[in-house]
């Protein structure tokens, strides 16, 4: 049997050990706890738990591309009269003379396997939700949109799509996409300057004959008429195109994964070399290549156009 003094010494030793353990644990808790502002809270323990950088909202190198829109995206009249030529499409074509957006992003083999064209000649903005629904089934990382020219190119200026309906249809199309592919990026191309296309194409007699078949009559009818009525008609179409582009910009701005081209295509000065030799209105192969250049710069830019 040990003496009482020995028991007291042993008890004190145990208490000392327990106290040290408790205080040490408390110190660790204080350093790791949320809101701690002691020097220890910024030491190696916190550094090892640093959060990774957030994934950027816009990926400048998407790995698949789907295109929706109208005749321009189908390469209409670029290879032959009154016919589609999707192989020269600015968005998804594989023709080497165009070097399409998809080829620039994915390479020629990648573009053949991972890009799809759902645009349709004659399509208006009201057709876009259906096109987007089909494109979304591919779950593309990037969706290109070029629509609106046919909403202005009607039989008469009075028949143009109302701006409110244009907005509603475009909004519905983006909602359709988000229901299926919430993380897809969207690149929206502005409606071209139809009045400039008229001013360039009217210099070619053959083009004016083709226009009589009914191509964009609201702008192109009576191409040489310069009276007040014709001038007012073309002005009305031009203002409507500008209104459509404001809608594209505004609706796109409300979606964090959408980029508008900043009016780059509207502002591009198509010359006769960039216009179809058959209708002198749609882009030629060279014009498609210029559209591809503009889109590639917009998609790969670190920041969206202003």
Beta strands, then each sheet from edge to edge (+ up, - down):
strand 1: 65-69
strand 2: 115-117
strand 3: 142-146
strand 4: 185-188
strand 5: 258-260
sheet 1: 2+ 1+ 3+ 4+ 5+
end
